[in-house]
């Protein structure tokens, strides 16, 4: 029997400028890595402002990057208003370089952003090369980033294609090629395009107990991810539940602004006839979803994967700004019969959610073909093969870089 390959040291990078999606996906990968027969040492460098509030694997080491929030396309501001964005950028890059140089990882897995936030990984790549660390650099992309033309334009303007060709050893796509061809859509060049691995969808494989919201049975569950936006979706879900005559459980997320929370509670006061519960942050969304007749959700990657793994009827009201990612994913999933799509730009949001919830709650999934949700395990397999090639990378760097 051939022994399982050693995984060595794995550094996960997640920029986390908005919502919880990148953090949750990174944690799912970290859990699977740490469950490996030859478990590696794993460090997660994350800019999430709620990194210390989420459930994490016991042996995971974390490095907190100063958090920022996304305020527009490629526009960010510090969560701490007392410091400048330029200072935060330098501090984040310094932390990343320090971790890489002191810890000397065998592989660096970059989530989503090839250059990191505003190019913060570029000095790290330079340090890896100049110090001859031999670290293998892998890019992990979710199934859909944005409209293809927007991604290609941004990557061209930022010099990402040059970095893909000169820095990255491997690209993993957390999705299925026949649902969205990343290499073709985003013009990833050869020879890297031929080394892309479609791993399937990455979702947490933690055991999930059956659960219900306290005091509610057969409810409509509304969830908007981190909660940075989406209060209008929760209010419309509340109204829809009232029209159908079902209780509502509304998850605001830990990042919802106080003013938006106030608007939601005002709506609950207006709809006193609706049995409603409000939860701020749910560690185990699948457990809560098991008690629901239907879920109304944003179109975030992690939430949809977790819900579809349970075969829960789902109505998706996707975010359409500043990226079209959620809208494109919701359309693709709806075409497969996995979800029902409600476009938030078409007016009468509560009325259309009401009709969709009534239809979805009356039947289970009608999917023609389910998603491949085994991605986390395949990611670990790819990383193990990548680490196995590190010795060759070290020799190649020794030949390339002057002493």
PAMI-820915 format. One record per residue: residue number from 1; x, y, z of N, C-alpha, C in turn. Coordinates in steps of 0.1 Angstrom, whole numbers, plus 5000, padded with zeros to 4 digits. Example, Ala and Ser with C-alpha at 12.3 -4.5 7.8 and 13.67 -1.06 7.14 Angstrom:
% PAMI-820915
(1,(5132,4943,5078),(5123,4955,5078),(5132,4967,5078))
(2,(5128,4978,5071),(5137,4989,5071),(5129,5000,5079))
This chain:
% PAMI-820915
(1,(5008,4988,5000),(5000,5000,5000),(5009,5012,5000))
(2,(5006,5022,4991),(5014,5034,4990),(5010,5043,5001))
(3,(5019,5049,5009),(5015,5057,5020),(5010,5071,5015))
(4,(5001,5077,5022),(4995,5090,5019),(5007,5100,5019))
(5,(5007,5109,5009),(5018,5119,5008),(5018,5129,5020))
(6,(5030,5133,5024),(5031,5143,5034),(5027,5157,5028))
(7,(5020,5164,5037),(5015,5177,5032),(5024,5189,5037))
(8,(5032,5187,5047),(5041,5197,5051),(5034,5209,5058))
(9,(5038,5221,5053),(5032,5234,5058),(5024,5240,5047))
(10,(5012,5244,5051),(5003,5250,5041),(4999,5264,5047))
(11,(5001,5274,5039),(4996,5288,5042),(4984,5291,5033))
(12,(4973,5294,5040),(4961,5298,5033),(4960,5313,5034))
(13,(4957,5320,5023),(4955,5334,5022),(4941,5337,5018))
(14,(4934,5346,5026),(4920,5350,5023),(4919,5364,5026))
(15,(4917,5373,5016),(4917,5387,5018),(4905,5392,5026))
(16,(4893,5386,5023),(4881,5389,5032),(4878,5404,5033))
(17,(4874,5410,5022),(4870,5424,5023),(4855,5426,5025))
(18,(4847,5416,5023),(4833,5418,5023),(4826,5404,5026))
(19,(4817,5404,5036),(4810,5392,5038),(4818,5381,5045))
(20,(4813,5369,5044),(4819,5357,5051),(4823,5346,5042))
(21,(4821,5348,5029),(4823,5337,5019),(4837,5332,5019))
(22,(4846,5341,5017),(4860,5336,5016),(4865,5329,5028))
(23,(4862,5335,5040),(4866,5329,5052),(4860,5315,5054))
(24,(4847,5314,5052),(4841,5301,5054),(4846,5290,5044))
(25,(4849,5294,5032),(4855,5284,5023),(4869,5280,5027))
(26,(4877,5290,5032),(4891,5287,5037),(4890,5278,5049))
(27,(4881,5280,5058),(4879,5272,5070),(4875,5258,5066))
(28,(4867,5256,5056),(4863,5243,5052),(4875,5235,5046))
(29,(4884,5242,5039),(4896,5236,5033),(4906,5233,5045))
(30,(4907,5242,5054),(4916,5240,5066),(4911,5228,5074))
(31,(4899,5226,5076),(4894,5215,5084),(4898,5202,5077))
(32,(4895,5201,5064),(4899,5189,5056),(4914,5186,5056))
(33,(4922,5197,5055),(4936,5195,5056),(4940,5189,5069))
(34,(4935,5194,5080),(4938,5190,5093),(4933,5176,5097))
(35,(4924,5171,5089),(4918,5158,5091),(4926,5147,5083))
(36,(4936,5152,5075),(4943,5143,5066),(4952,5134,5074))
(37,(4954,5121,5069),(4962,5112,5077),(4976,5117,5081))
(38,(4982,5125,5072),(4995,5131,5075),(4992,5146,5075))
(39,(4984,5150,5086),(4979,5164,5087),(4991,5174,5086))
(40,(4990,5184,5078),(5000,5194,5077),(4999,5204,5089))
(41,(5008,5213,5090),(5006,5225,5098),(5000,5235,5089))
(42,(4989,5242,5094),(4981,5251,5086),(4981,5264,5092))
(43,(4984,5275,5085),(4982,5288,5089),(4972,5295,5080))
(44,(4962,5302,5085),(4953,5310,5077),(4955,5324,5080))
(45,(4959,5332,5070),(4961,5346,5070),(4948,5352,5064))
(46,(4940,5359,5073),(4927,5364,5069),(4925,5379,5073))
(47,(4918,5386,5065),(4914,5400,5068),(4900,5401,5074))
(48,(4894,5390,5077),(4880,5391,5082),(4879,5397,5095))
(49,(4870,5407,5097),(4868,5413,5110),(4862,5404,5120))
(50,(4857,5393,5116),(4850,5384,5126),(4858,5370,5127))
(51,(4871,5371,5123),(4879,5359,5124),(4879,5352,5138))
(52,(4879,5361,5148),(4879,5355,5162),(4866,5352,5167))
(53,(4855,5353,5159),(4841,5350,5164),(4836,5338,5157))
(54,(4842,5332,5147),(4837,5320,5141),(4844,5308,5146))
(55,(4837,5297,5145),(4842,5284,5149),(4854,5280,5140))
(56,(4865,5277,5146),(4877,5273,5138),(4882,5260,5143))
(57,(4889,5252,5134),(4896,5240,5138),(4906,5242,5149))
(58,(4906,5233,5159),(4914,5235,5171),(4929,5237,5168))
(59,(4935,5230,5158),(4949,5231,5155),(4952,5241,5144))
(60,(4943,5249,5140),(4945,5259,5130),(4952,5271,5136))
(61,(4963,5276,5130),(4969,5288,5134),(4964,5299,5125))
(62,(4961,5311,5131),(4956,5322,5123),(4965,5334,5125))
(63,(4965,5342,5114),(4972,5354,5113),(4962,5365,5109))
(64,(4959,5374,5118),(4949,5384,5115),(4955,5396,5107))
(65,(4950,5399,5095),(4954,5410,5087),(4944,5422,5091))
(66,(4950,5434,5092),(4941,5446,5095),(4929,5446,5085))
(67,(4917,5445,5090),(4905,5444,5081),(4901,5456,5074))
(68,(4896,5454,5062),(4891,5465,5053),(4877,5461,5049))
(69,(4870,5470,5044),(4856,5467,5038),(4856,5472,5024))
(70,(4849,5465,5015),(4847,5469,5001),(4836,5479,5000))
(71,(4839,5490,4994),(4829,5501,4992),(4825,5503,4977))
(72,(4831,5496,4968),(4829,5497,4954),(4838,5489,4946))
(73,(4837,5488,4933),(4846,5480,4925),(4860,5484,4927))
(74,(4868,5475,4933),(4882,5477,4936),(4885,5489,4945))
(75,(4875,5492,4953),(4876,5503,4963),(4874,5498,4977))
(76,(4883,5501,4986),(4882,5496,5000),(4885,5507,5009))
(77,(4881,5505,5022),(4884,5515,5032),(4887,5507,5045))
(78,(4896,5511,5054),(4898,5504,5066),(4886,5503,5075))
(79,(4884,5492,5082),(4874,5491,5092),(4876,5501,5104))
(80,(4889,5503,5107),(4893,5513,5117),(4895,5526,5110))
(81,(4886,5535,5112),(4886,5548,5105),(4897,5557,5110))
(82,(4905,5553,5120),(4915,5562,5125),(4929,5560,5118))
(83,(4929,5550,5108),(4941,5548,5101),(4938,5549,5086))
(84,(4949,5552,5078),(4947,5554,5064),(4948,5541,5057))
(85,(4942,5541,5044),(4942,5528,5036),(4957,5525,5032))
(86,(4965,5535,5030),(4979,5532,5026),(4986,5525,5037))
(87,(4984,5529,5050),(4990,5523,5061),(4986,5509,5063))
(88,(4973,5507,5061),(4967,5493,5063),(4973,5484,5052))
(89,(4974,5489,5040),(4980,5481,5029),(4994,5477,5033))
(90,(5002,5486,5037),(5016,5483,5041),(5016,5473,5052))
(91,(5008,5475,5062),(5008,5466,5074),(5003,5452,5070))
(92,(4993,5450,5061),(4989,5437,5057),(5000,5430,5049))
(93,(5006,5437,5040),(5017,5431,5033),(5029,5427,5041))
(94,(5032,5435,5051),(5043,5432,5061),(5040,5419,5069))
(95,(5027,5418,5073),(5023,5406,5081),(5025,5394,5072))
(96,(5020,5394,5059),(5021,5383,5050),(5036,5379,5047))
(97,(5044,5389,5045),(5058,5386,5043),(5065,5380,5055))
(98,(5062,5385,5066),(5068,5380,5079),(5064,5365,5081))
(99,(5051,5362,5078),(5046,5348,5080),(5054,5339,5070))
(100,(5054,5343,5057),(5060,5335,5047),(5075,5333,5050))
(101,(5083,5343,5054),(5097,5342,5055),(5101,5335,5068))
(102,(5093,5337,5079),(5096,5330,5091),(5091,5315,5091))
(103,(5080,5313,5085),(5074,5299,5085),(5078,5290,5074))
(104,(5082,5296,5062),(5087,5289,5050),(5077,5278,5046))
(105,(5065,5282,5042),(5055,5272,5038),(5059,5264,5026))
(106,(5054,5251,5025),(5056,5243,5014),(5047,5247,5002))
(107,(5035,5252,5006),(5026,5256,4996),(5018,5268,5001))
(108,(5015,5278,4992),(5007,5290,4995),(4995,5289,4987))
(109,(4983,5287,4993),(4970,5287,4986),(4964,5300,4987))
(110,(4962,5307,4975),(4957,5321,4975),(4942,5319,4971))
(111,(4933,5325,4979),(4919,5325,4976),(4915,5337,4967))
(112,(4910,5334,4955),(4902,5344,4948),(4910,5355,4941))
(113,(4919,5362,4948),(4926,5374,4942),(4940,5370,4939))
(114,(4944,5369,4926),(4958,5365,4922),(4969,5374,4928))
(115,(4966,5387,4929),(4976,5396,4935),(4974,5399,4950))
(116,(4963,5393,4955),(4959,5397,4969),(4952,5411,4968))
(117,(4947,5415,4979),(4940,5428,4979),(4949,5440,4976))
(118,(4946,5446,4965),(4954,5458,4960),(4968,5455,4959))
(119,(4972,5443,4954),(4985,5439,4952),(4994,5435,4964))
(120,(4987,5432,4975),(4995,5430,4987),(5003,5418,4987))
(121,(5001,5408,4978),(5008,5396,4977),(5021,5397,4968))
(122,(5022,5408,4960),(5033,5409,4951),(5047,5409,4958))
(123,(5048,5417,4969),(5061,5416,4977),(5063,5402,4983))
(124,(5053,5395,4986),(5054,5381,4992),(5060,5372,4981))
(125,(5054,5373,4969),(5059,5365,4958),(5074,5368,4955))
(126,(5078,5381,4955),(5092,5384,4953),(5101,5378,4964))
(127,(5096,5379,4977),(5104,5373,4988),(5105,5358,4987))
(128,(5095,5351,4983),(5096,5337,4981),(5106,5333,4971))
(129,(5107,5341,4960),(5117,5338,4949),(5131,5342,4954))
(130,(5132,5354,4959),(5146,5359,4963),(5152,5351,4974))
(131,(5144,5346,4983),(5150,5338,4994),(5150,5323,4990))
(132,(5147,5319,4978),(5147,5305,4974),(5140,5296,4983))
(133,(5128,5300,4987),(5120,5292,4996),(5114,5279,4989))
(134,(5112,5280,4976),(5107,5269,4969),(5092,5266,4972))
(135,(5085,5276,4978),(5071,5275,4981),(5063,5274,4968))
(136,(5055,5264,4967),(5046,5262,4956),(5034,5272,4958))
(137,(5030,5279,4947),(5020,5289,4948),(5008,5284,4940))
(138,(4996,5283,4946),(4984,5278,4940),(4973,5288,4941))
(139,(4965,5290,4931),(4954,5299,4931),(4941,5291,4932))
(140,(4932,5294,4941),(4919,5288,4943),(4908,5297,4939))
(141,(4901,5294,4929),(4890,5303,4924),(4877,5296,4926))
(142,(4867,5304,4931),(4853,5299,4932),(4848,5298,4918))
(143,(4837,5292,4916),(4831,5288,4903),(4830,5300,4894))
(144,(4825,5312,4899),(4823,5324,4891),(4828,5336,4899))
(145,(4836,5344,4892),(4841,5356,4899),(4833,5368,4896))
(146,(4829,5370,4883),(4821,5382,4878),(4819,5379,4864))
(147,(4813,5389,4857),(4811,5389,4843),(4824,5387,4836))
(148,(4826,5378,4827),(4839,5375,4821),(4846,5387,4815))
(149,(4839,5396,4809),(4845,5408,4804),(4851,5417,4815))
(150,(4844,5418,4826),(4849,5426,4837),(4861,5420,4843))
(151,(4862,5407,4844),(4874,5400,4850),(4885,5402,4840))
(152,(4883,5399,4828),(4894,5401,4818),(4900,5415,4818))
(153,(4891,5425,4818),(4896,5439,4818),(4904,5442,4830))
(154,(4899,5437,4842),(4906,5440,4854),(4920,5433,4855))
(155,(4920,5421,4851),(4932,5413,4851),(4943,5419,4841))
(156,(4938,5423,4830),(4947,5430,4820),(4953,5442,4825))
(157,(4944,5451,4831),(4949,5464,4837),(4958,5462,4848))
(158,(4956,5451,4856),(4964,5449,4868),(4977,5441,4866))
(159,(4978,5436,4854),(4990,5427,4851),(4989,5413,4857))
(160,(4976,5409,4859),(4974,5395,4865),(4979,5384,4856))
(161,(4977,5386,4843),(4980,5375,4834),(4995,5372,4834))
(162,(5003,5383,4836),(5018,5381,4837),(5021,5373,4850))
(163,(5014,5376,4861),(5016,5369,4874),(5012,5355,4873))
(164,(5001,5352,4866),(4996,5338,4864),(5007,5330,4857))
(165,(5013,5336,4847),(5023,5329,4840),(5036,5327,4847))
(166,(5040,5337,4856),(5053,5336,4862),(5054,5331,4876))
(167,(5042,5332,4883),(5042,5329,4897),(5035,5316,4901))
(168,(5024,5314,4895),(5015,5303,4899),(5018,5290,4893))
(169,(5019,5279,4901),(5022,5266,4897),(5009,5258,4893))
(170,(4998,5262,4899),(4985,5255,4897),(4974,5264,4900))
(171,(4963,5261,4893),(4950,5268,4895),(4939,5257,4898))
(172,(4932,5259,4909),(4921,5250,4913),(4908,5258,4912))
(173,(4898,5253,4906),(4885,5259,4905),(4875,5251,4914))
(174,(4869,5259,4923),(4859,5252,4932),(4846,5252,4925))
(175,(4845,5244,4915),(4832,5243,4907),(4833,5232,4897))
(176,(4824,5233,4887),(4823,5223,4876),(4825,5230,4863))
(177,(4833,5224,4854),(4836,5230,4841),(4824,5232,4833))
(178,(4815,5222,4833),(4804,5223,4824),(4793,5232,4829))
(179,(4795,5237,4841),(4786,5248,4846),(4792,5262,4843))
(180,(4805,5263,4844),(4812,5275,4841),(4827,5272,4838))
(181,(4831,5275,4825),(4844,5272,4821),(4853,5284,4824))
(182,(4860,5284,4835),(4868,5295,4840),(4879,5298,4830))
(183,(4886,5288,4826),(4898,5290,4817),(4894,5298,4804))
(184,(4883,5294,4798),(4878,5301,4786),(4872,5314,4789))
(185,(4864,5315,4800),(4857,5328,4803),(4867,5339,4806))
(186,(4878,5335,4814),(4887,5345,4819),(4900,5345,4811))
(187,(4901,5338,4800),(4913,5338,4792),(4926,5335,4799))
(188,(4925,5325,4808),(4937,5320,4815),(4947,5314,4805))
(189,(4959,5319,4804),(4968,5315,4793),(4974,5301,4796))
(190,(4979,5295,4785),(4987,5283,4786),(5001,5287,4790))
(191,(5009,5278,4797),(5005,5264,4800),(4996,5262,4812))
(192,(4993,5274,4819),(4986,5273,4832),(4972,5267,4829))
(193,(4966,5271,4818),(4952,5267,4816),(4951,5252,4815))
(194,(4961,5245,4810),(4960,5230,4809),(4963,5224,4823))
(195,(4967,5232,4833),(4969,5226,4846),(4958,5230,4856))
(196,(4947,5236,4850),(4936,5239,4859),(4929,5226,4863))
(197,(4925,5225,4876),(4918,5213,4881),(4904,5218,4886))
(198,(4894,5213,4880),(4880,5216,4885),(4877,5206,4896))
(199,(4876,5211,4909),(4876,5202,4920),(4862,5198,4925))
(200,(4852,5205,4919),(4838,5204,4925),(4836,5214,4935))
(201,(4824,5215,4941),(4821,5226,4950),(4826,5223,4964))
(202,(4832,5233,4971),(4838,5231,4984),(4827,5235,4994))
(203,(4824,5226,5003),(4815,5229,5014),(4819,5222,5027))
(204,(4815,5227,5038),(4819,5221,5050),(4813,5207,5051))
(205,(4821,5198,5056),(4816,5184,5058),(4814,5181,5073))
(206,(4813,5191,5081),(4811,5188,5095),(4797,5182,5097))
(207,(4796,5172,5107),(4783,5166,5110),(4773,5177,5114))
(208,(4761,5176,5108),(4751,5186,5111),(4739,5180,5117))
(209,(4736,5184,5129),(4724,5178,5136),(4711,5185,5131))
(210,(4701,5177,5132),(4688,5183,5128),(4685,5194,5138))
(211,(4680,5205,5133),(4677,5217,5142),(4665,5225,5138))
(212,(4660,5233,5147),(4649,5242,5144),(4651,5255,5152))
(213,(4645,5265,5147),(4646,5278,5154),(4637,5276,5166))
(214,(4641,5282,5177),(4633,5281,5190),(4618,5285,5188))
(215,(4609,5277,5191),(4595,5280,5190),(4588,5280,5177))
(216,(4596,5277,5166),(4590,5278,5153),(4590,5264,5146))
(217,(4580,5262,5138),(4580,5249,5131),(4575,5252,5116))
(218,(4582,5246,5107),(4578,5248,5093),(4579,5262,5088))
(219,(4590,5269,5091),(4592,5283,5089),(4598,5286,5075))
(220,(4597,5299,5071),(4605,5304,5060),(4618,5310,5067))
(221,(4630,5305,5062),(4642,5310,5067),(4648,5320,5057))
(222,(4651,5332,5062),(4658,5342,5054),(4672,5344,5059))
(223,(4681,5344,5049),(4695,5346,5053),(4703,5354,5043))
(224,(4711,5363,5047),(4718,5372,5038),(4733,5372,5040))
(225,(4738,5360,5043),(4753,5359,5045),(4758,5368,5057))
(226,(4769,5375,5054),(4774,5383,5065),(4765,5395,5069))
(227,(4757,5399,5060),(4747,5410,5064),(4751,5424,5060))
(228,(4762,5425,5053),(4767,5438,5049),(4756,5445,5040))
(229,(4748,5438,5034),(4736,5443,5027),(4725,5433,5028))
(230,(4713,5435,5023),(4703,5425,5023),(4692,5427,5032))
(231,(4691,5438,5039),(4680,5440,5049),(4667,5441,5041))
(232,(4667,5446,5028),(4655,5446,5020),(4650,5432,5017))
(233,(4659,5422,5016),(4655,5408,5013),(4649,5402,5025))
(234,(4654,5405,5037),(4648,5400,5049),(4634,5406,5052))
(235,(4633,5419,5049),(4620,5425,5051),(4609,5419,5042))
(236,(4614,5417,5029),(4605,5411,5019),(4601,5397,5023))
(237,(4611,5390,5028),(4609,5376,5033),(4599,5375,5044))
(238,(4600,5385,5053),(4590,5386,5064),(4576,5388,5059))
(239,(4575,5397,5049),(4562,5400,5044),(4556,5388,5036))
(240,(4565,5381,5029),(4561,5369,5022),(4556,5358,5031))
(241,(4563,5356,5042),(4559,5346,5052),(4545,5350,5057))
(242,(4543,5363,5060),(4530,5367,5065),(4518,5364,5055))
(243,(4521,5367,5042),(4511,5364,5032),(4507,5349,5031))
(244,(4518,5341,5032),(4516,5326,5031),(4510,5320,5044))
(245,(4512,5327,5055),(4508,5322,5068),(4518,5313,5074))
(246,(4530,5316,5073),(4541,5308,5079),(4550,5316,5088))
(247,(4556,5311,5098),(4565,5318,5106),(4578,5322,5098))
(248,(4585,5332,5103),(4597,5336,5096),(4609,5336,5106))
(249,(4620,5330,5102),(4633,5331,5109),(4642,5339,5101))
(250,(4648,5350,5106),(4656,5359,5098),(4670,5360,5104))
(251,(4680,5357,5096),(4694,5357,5100),(4700,5370,5094))
(252,(4704,5379,5103),(4710,5392,5098),(4724,5391,5094))
(253,(4732,5381,5100),(4746,5381,5098),(4753,5390,5107))
(254,(4766,5387,5111),(4773,5395,5121),(4777,5409,5116))
(255,(4776,5411,5103),(4782,5424,5097),(4771,5434,5093))
(256,(4758,5431,5097),(4747,5440,5094),(4749,5453,5102))
(257,(4747,5464,5096),(4748,5477,5102),(4737,5479,5112))
(258,(4739,5487,5123),(4729,5489,5133),(4716,5496,5127))
(259,(4718,5505,5117),(4706,5511,5111),(4698,5501,5104))
(260,(4704,5492,5097),(4696,5481,5090),(4689,5472,5100))
(261,(4696,5469,5111),(4689,5461,5121),(4677,5468,5126))
(262,(4678,5481,5128),(4667,5489,5133),(4655,5488,5123))
(263,(4658,5490,5110),(4648,5489,5100),(4641,5475,5100))
(264,(4648,5465,5102),(4642,5451,5103),(4633,5450,5114))
(265,(4637,5455,5126),(4628,5454,5138),(4616,5463,5137))
(266,(4617,5474,5130),(4606,5482,5127),(4596,5475,5118))
(267,(4601,5467,5108),(4592,5459,5100),(4585,5448,5108))
(268,(4592,5442,5117),(4586,5432,5125),(4575,5438,5134))
(269,(4577,5450,5138),(4566,5457,5146),(4554,5459,5137))
(270,(4556,5462,5124),(4545,5465,5115),(4537,5452,5112))
(271,(4545,5441,5111),(4538,5428,5108),(4537,5419,5121))
(272,(4530,5425,5130),(4528,5418,5143),(4521,5405,5142))
(273,(4514,5403,5132),(4506,5390,5130),(4516,5379,5126))
(274,(4528,5382,5122),(4537,5372,5117),(4546,5367,5129))
(275,(4547,5354,5131),(4556,5349,5141),(4570,5350,5136))
(276,(4578,5358,5142),(4592,5361,5136),(4602,5360,5147))
(277,(4614,5354,5143),(4626,5353,5151),(4637,5359,5144))
(278,(4646,5367,5151),(4658,5373,5144),(4670,5367,5151))
(279,(4679,5362,5143),(4692,5357,5148),(4703,5365,5141))
(280,(4713,5368,5149),(4724,5376,5144),(4734,5368,5136))
(281,(4740,5358,5142),(4750,5350,5136),(4748,5335,5139))
(282,(4747,5327,5129),(4744,5312,5130),(4757,5305,5126))
(283,(4762,5297,5136),(4774,5290,5133),(4771,5278,5124))
(284,(4760,5272,5126),(4756,5260,5118),(4743,5263,5110))
(285,(4744,5269,5099),(4733,5272,5090),(4725,5260,5086))
(286,(4732,5249,5082),(4725,5237,5077),(4715,5232,5088))
(287,(4720,5232,5101),(4711,5227,5111),(4698,5235,5112))
(288,(4700,5248,5111),(4688,5257,5112),(4679,5255,5099))
(289,(4685,5253,5088),(4678,5251,5075),(4670,5238,5075))
(290,(4674,5228,5083),(4667,5215,5083),(4652,5217,5088))
(291,(4650,5227,5096),(4636,5229,5101),(4628,5238,5092))
(292,(4633,5243,5081),(4626,5252,5073),(4618,5245,5062))
(293,(4607,5251,5058),(4600,5246,5046),(4606,5252,5033))
(294,(4613,5263,5034),(4619,5270,5023),(4629,5280,5028))
(295,(4640,5282,5021),(4650,5292,5024),(4650,5303,5014))
(296,(4650,5315,5018),(4652,5327,5009),(4666,5332,5012))
(297,(4675,5333,5002),(4689,5335,5004),(4695,5344,4994))
(298,(4706,5351,4997),(4714,5357,4987),(4720,5345,4979))
(299,(4728,5348,4969),(4734,5338,4960),(4748,5335,4963))
(300,(4752,5336,4976),(4766,5334,4979),(4770,5319,4977))
(301,(4782,5317,4974),(4788,5304,4971),(4786,5294,4982))
(302,(4790,5298,4994),(4790,5288,5005),(4776,5285,5010))
(303,(4768,5295,5011),(4754,5293,5015),(4747,5284,5006))
(304,(4748,5286,4993),(4741,5278,4984),(4746,5263,4984))
(305,(4759,5262,4985),(4764,5248,4986),(4759,5241,4998))
(306,(4759,5247,5010),(4754,5241,5022),(4739,5238,5021))
(307,(4731,5246,5015),(4717,5244,5014),(4714,5233,5004))
(308,(4721,5233,4992),(4718,5223,4982),(4723,5209,4987))
(309,(4732,5209,4996),(4737,5196,5001),(4725,5189,5009))
(310,(4716,5197,5014),(4705,5193,5022),(4692,5190,5014))
(311,(4692,5194,5001),(4681,5193,4993),(4669,5201,4999))
(312,(4672,5213,5003),(4662,5223,5009),(4657,5231,4997))
(313,(4644,5233,4996),(4639,5243,4985),(4645,5257,4988))
(314,(4651,5263,4978),(4658,5275,4979),(4653,5286,4969))
(315,(4650,5298,4974),(4647,5309,4965),(4659,5319,4967))
(316,(4665,5322,4956),(4677,5331,4956),(4674,5345,4951))
(317,(4677,5354,4959),(4676,5369,4956),(4691,5374,4955))
(318,(4697,5373,4944),(4712,5375,4944),(4716,5390,4945))
(319,(4728,5392,4950),(4734,5405,4950),(4738,5408,4935))
(320,(4735,5420,4930),(4738,5424,4916),(4749,5435,4915))
(321,(4754,5440,4927),(4764,5451,4927),(4773,5448,4939))
(322,(4786,5451,4938),(4793,5456,4927),(4797,5446,4917))
(323,(4795,5433,4919),(4798,5422,4910),(4785,5415,4906))
(324,(4785,5409,4894),(4774,5401,4890),(4775,5386,4893))
(325,(4785,5383,4901),(4788,5369,4904),(4776,5361,4909))
(326,(4769,5367,4919),(4758,5359,4925),(4746,5358,4915))
(327,(4744,5368,4907),(4734,5367,4897),(4737,5356,4887))
(328,(4749,5356,4882),(4753,5345,4872),(4752,5331,4878))
(329,(4756,5330,4891),(4755,5317,4897),(4741,5313,4899))
(330,(4732,5322,4903),(4718,5319,4905),(4712,5315,4892))
(331,(4715,5322,4881),(4710,5318,4868),(4714,5304,4864))
(332,(4727,5301,4866),(4732,5288,4862),(4725,5277,4871))
(333,(4724,5279,4884),(4717,5269,4892),(4703,5268,4889))
(334,(4696,5279,4886),(4682,5278,4882),(4680,5270,4869))
(335,(4689,5272,4860),(4688,5264,4847),(4689,5250,4850))
(336,(4696,5246,4860),(4697,5232,4864),(4686,5227,4873))
(337,(4677,5236,4876),(4666,5232,4884),(4669,5231,4899))
(338,(4680,5237,4903),(4685,5236,4917),(4678,5246,4926))
(339,(4675,5258,4921),(4669,5269,4929),(4659,5276,4920))
(340,(4651,5285,4927),(4643,5295,4920),(4649,5308,4921))
(341,(4650,5316,4911),(4656,5329,4910),(4646,5340,4911))
(342,(4649,5350,4919),(4641,5362,4920),(4651,5374,4918))
(343,(4650,5380,4906),(4659,5391,4903),(4655,5404,4911))
(344,(4663,5409,4920),(4659,5420,4928),(4657,5433,4921))
(345,(4660,5434,4908),(4659,5446,4900),(4645,5448,4894))
(346,(4637,5438,4895),(4624,5438,4887),(4612,5443,4895))
(347,(4614,5448,4907),(4602,5454,4914),(4594,5444,4921))
(348,(4585,5449,4930),(4576,5441,4939),(4583,5429,4944))
(349,(4594,5431,4952),(4602,5420,4957),(4594,5411,4966))
(350,(4586,5417,4975),(4579,5408,4984),(4569,5399,4977))
(351,(4562,5405,4966),(4553,5397,4959),(4559,5386,4951))
(352,(4570,5388,4945),(4577,5377,4938),(4583,5367,4947))
(353,(4588,5371,4959),(4593,5362,4968),(4581,5353,4974))
(354,(4570,5359,4976),(4558,5352,4981),(4555,5341,4971))
(355,(4554,5344,4958),(4550,5334,4948),(4561,5323,4947))
(356,(4574,5327,4948),(4584,5317,4947),(4585,5308,4959))
(357,(4583,5314,4971),(4583,5306,4983),(4572,5296,4983))
(358,(4560,5300,4979),(4548,5292,4979),(4550,5280,4970))
(359,(4556,5283,4958),(4559,5272,4948),(4570,5263,4953))
(360,(4581,5268,4959),(4592,5260,4964),(4588,5252,4976))
(361,(4580,5257,4985),(4577,5250,4997),(4567,5238,4994))
(362,(4561,5239,4982),(4551,5228,4979),(4558,5216,4973))
(363,(4571,5217,4970),(4578,5206,4964),(4592,5206,4967))
(364,(4599,5195,4966),(4613,5194,4968),(4620,5198,4956))
(365,(4634,5197,4956),(4642,5200,4944),(4638,5192,4932))
(366,(4637,5199,4921),(4635,5193,4908),(4647,5193,4899))
(367,(4659,5192,4905),(4672,5193,4898),(4673,5182,4888))
(368,(4677,5186,4876),(4680,5175,4866),(4693,5168,4869))
(369,(4702,5176,4875),(4715,5170,4878),(4721,5177,4890))
(370,(4724,5170,4901),(4729,5177,4913),(4743,5181,4911))
(371,(4748,5190,4920),(4761,5195,4920),(4771,5185,4926))
(372,(4783,5185,4922),(4794,5178,4928),(4799,5186,4940))
(373,(4796,5181,4952),(4799,5188,4965),(4810,5182,4972))
(374,(4819,5175,4965),(4831,5168,4972),(4844,5176,4970))
(375,(4843,5189,4967),(4854,5197,4964),(4865,5197,4974))
(376,(4861,5198,4987),(4871,5199,4998),(4882,5188,4998))
(377,(4877,5176,4996),(4886,5165,4996),(4895,5165,4984))
(378,(4890,5169,4972),(4898,5170,4960),(4908,5181,4961))
(379,(4905,5192,4968),(4915,5203,4970),(4927,5197,4978))
(380,(4925,5189,4988),(4936,5184,4996),(4944,5174,4987))
(381,(4938,5167,4978),(4945,5158,4969),(4954,5166,4960))
(382,(4949,5177,4955),(4957,5185,4946),(4969,5192,4953))
(383,(4966,5197,4965),(4977,5203,4973),(4988,5193,4977))
(384,(4983,5180,4980),(4993,5170,4983),(5002,5167,4971))
(385,(4997,5167,4959),(5005,5165,4947),(5014,5177,4945))
(386,(5009,5188,4948),(5017,5200,4946),(5029,5201,4956))
(387,(5026,5197,4968),(5037,5197,4978),(5048,5187,4974))
(388,(5043,5175,4968),(5052,5165,4964),(5062,5170,4954))
(389,(5058,5180,4946),(5067,5185,4936),(5076,5197,4941))
(390,(5075,5199,4954),(5083,5211,4959),(5098,5209,4958))
(391,(5103,5197,4959),(5117,5194,4958),(5122,5198,4944))
(392,(5114,5195,4934),(5118,5199,4921),(5118,5215,4919))
(393,(5108,5221,4926),(5108,5236,4925),(5120,5242,4932))
(394,(5124,5236,4943),(5136,5242,4950),(5148,5241,4941))
(395,(5150,5229,4934),(5161,5228,4926),(5161,5238,4914))
(396,(5148,5240,4909),(5147,5249,4898),(5150,5263,4902))
(397,(5146,5267,4914),(5149,5281,4919),(5164,5282,4921))
(398,(5170,5272,4926),(5185,5273,4929),(5192,5275,4916))
(399,(5188,5269,4905),(5194,5272,4892),(5191,5285,4886))
(400,(5179,5291,4890),(5174,5303,4883),(5179,5315,4890))
(401,(5180,5315,4904),(5183,5327,4912),(5198,5327,4916))
(402,(5205,5337,4913),(5219,5338,4917),(5221,5337,4932))
(403,(5231,5331,4937),(5234,5330,4951),(5237,5343,4957))
